[in-house]
Amino acid sequence: MAVPLQVYPLTTQNARVSNLAGDTNTVRTELTGSSEGGADTYRSNIDGLIEQAYRQIFFHAMQSDREPFLESQLRSGNITLRDFIRGLLLSERFQQGYYQCSTNYRMVDQVVGRVLGRPVHGEAERLAWSIVIGEKGFTTFVDTLLDSDEYMSCFGYDLVPQQRSRVLPGQSLGETPIYQSFPRYGADWRDSLQERAPSAQFDGMQGQTLQVSELWVNGQPPAWLLKVWLGLFVVGGFEITRVLLTIAISMVRS
């Protein structure tokens, strides 16, 4: 039997905010491209939306992390911006760089912030969505957020999600964007990477002298070993020179 989405109370740090991150005055601008201004204007608008979407989901995406197929589908009008956001969240880049190195609780913070443009409403909402991830999977979690009334009323099909916050008196800027507030993995994953790193076994060797063979004297190999190495070097050099001269003579004669 499927567990329904748990009910969670809405929270706010400002008692004068009545709609609890439902305000759209700071973000409701028409961002969709239009072909009325010509092909160049339309292409420029779409390129800007794509870059904005990458910043919202990844903060910064390198060239190798981009999704050329999704970009092509969006430019040709086969998918909406909401579909493009969904594709980025379910991409291999996001799976490997975020989902696989975060707990379900942390993924709720990451995705709700990026998709709905607000922090979670406390531990209750974090727990409710983490149950959805654990029971139905990450894909269902993403689809549920994108299909929610909150997302559709604020961003719809043709707006890139972005931070929704009021500019409060005494503050020149709103809240820091979620994608800048949350690193893509937490301290627990960082510590586990350090434990698994090959260099971890050498952490206690700093300031110590490396062990060398007992045959070496004052950090130098024995004299006979140096003579053998020099002899092999001379013989090898002579042989390489002979082969090159033989090839060169053959080429001149032919």
N, C-alpha and C positions, 0 to 999 in steps of 0.2 A: 504494500500500500504506500503510495507516494505521500511524502510529508508536504503539506501546503506551506506556502511562504508565511513565515511567522510575522505577526503584527508587531511593529516597533513604533515607539513614540517619536515625534519630531522634536528636534532640539535646536536651540540657537543661543549665541552668546550675547545677543543684543535684544533687550525686551521690546524695543520699538519696532522691530522687524516682524510684521504680522504674517507674511506668507512663507517664511522659512525657506529661503533660497529659490522661491518661485518667481522672483522679480526678473524681468528680462530687459529692463531699461538700459542696462549697460552692455548688452550683447546683441539685441535684436536689430541687426542691420542686414540689408539685402546683400548677400554675398554671391549669389548664383550668377554665373556668366550668362551673357545674352549675345545672340548673333546679330542683333540690330546694329551694333557698332562696327560690324565687319569681322572678318575671320581673325585678324590679328588681335583685336580687342577681346574677342571671345576666348582665343587661345591663351592670352595673357591672364584673363580672369580665372580660367580653369587651372593654369599652372600655379597661380597664387593659392587657390583652394587646396591643391594637392600638397604644396609645401606646408600650408597651415595644418593640414590633417596629419602630416608626418610629425610636425612639432608637437601637436596635441597628444599623439599616441606614443611616440618614441622620444620626444624632446629633441633628439637629433638622430637622423638616419644617414648612415654612410651610403655611398653609391651601391655597394654590394648588398645592402639591406633593402633596397627599393623593390617595389612590386610592379614591374613593367606591364604585366597583363592587366592588373587592376587599373592602372593608370590609363591604358589604352581603352578599356571598357568605359571608363568614366568620360574620357574625352569624346568618345563616339556616341555617348548618350545611352549606352546599353544598361548602365547601372546608375543609381543615384549616389549622392554623397553619403547617405546612411549606409548603403551597401559597401561603399569604399571603406568606411570606418570599420564595418564588420569584418571585411577582408583583412585589414591591417591587424585587428585584434586576434584573428584566427590564423595569422600567417606564421610561418616557421620562425621568423625573426622574433616575434613576440612570444611564441611558445618557448623557445630556447633561452631568450634573454630575460624573460619576466616570469612566465608561468612555472617553468621547471625549477626555478631557484627561489620560489616564494611559497609561503604557506597559503592556505585558503583565506585566512583572515587578511593577510597582506594583499592578496589579489583583489579582495573586495575593496580595500582602500584605493588600490591602484586604478581599477577599472571604473568604479563609481566616480572617482574624481575626474578621470579622463572622459568618460561618456556623459555623465550628468552634470559635470562642471561644478561639483560641490563636494565637501567632505561628507563622510557618512554621518548619520544621525546617531552617534554613540555606539556603544557595544551591542545594543539590541539589533540594530540594522546590520552590523558586521556579522553577528551570529546568524541572522536570518539568511543572508545571502551565502554565507559559507556552507550552510546546510544544502542550499540549492546546488552549489558546486560539487559537494561531496556526494550527493544522491543522483543528480541528473547530469553532471558534467559541466565543463567550462563553456562549451558551445551553447548549451541551454541558458546558462547564466548571461552570456553576452546577448543572445537573442531576446531574452526577457527584458533586459535593460533597454535595448533599442526599440522594442515594441511597446514600452511603457507609455502611459499617458504623460508622464513628466517629460520624457525625452521628446515625444512628438509635439507637445505644446510649446516647448522651448526651442527646439532645433528643427523638427520635422524631417523632410527628406533632403532638403537642399541647403542646410546650414552645417558648418563644421562646429562640433561641440567646443565650447570654451568656458573659461571660468565665469561663474555667475556669482557676483558679490557686489554689495553696495559700497559706494565710497562714503564712509562714515565721517561725520564731523571730526576735524582734528587729524584726518589722515589724507595725504595727498594721493595715495594709491589704494586700491582694494587689496584683497588677500593675494598672497603669492600663488601663482598657478600650481595646480596639483603636480604636474609633471616636473616641476622644479623642487617641490617639497619632498617628494618620495624618491630616493634612489631606487634603481631597478631591483636591487636585492638588499636584504637586511644584514645585520651583524652576524646572525647565526649562519647564513650561507657563506659569508666572507670567512668566518672562522673555520668552517668545514673545508673550504677550498684551501686554506693555509695548511690544514692538517694533512690533506691529500697531496699537497705539492711535493715534488721530489726534493726540493731544496730544504724541506723541513728537517731532514736528517742531518743537515750541516749547520743548523742554527747555533749549536753549542760549540762550534769549531773556531769561532772568531777569536783571534788573539792566540791561537795555538799553532805550534809548528807541525807541519805535515810530516808524517812518518816516511822515511826513505830507506832504501836497502842498506844493509850493513856493509855491503861492498863499497859504497860510496865514501869518500873521504872529504870532509869539509864541504859537503854538498856537491861534490864533483864525482863523476864516474871514474873508475880505475883507468890507468893509462892504456892497458892492453885493449880495453873496450873502445877507447877513442881511436886507437890505431886500426882496429877492425872496421869501425864506422867510416874512417877516412879512406881506407882501402876500397870498401864497397862503393863509396862515393866516386872515387877516381875511376874505377872499372866501369861503373854505370855511365859516367859521363863520357868516357872513351867510346863505349859501345853505342851510345846514342849519336855521337858525332860521326862514327863510322857509317851508321845506317843512313843518316841524312846525306853524307857525302856520296854514298852509293846511289841513292835515289836521284840526287842532283846530276851526277855523271850520266846516269841512264837517260834522264830527261834531255840532257844536252845532245847526246848521241842520237837519240831518236828524232 
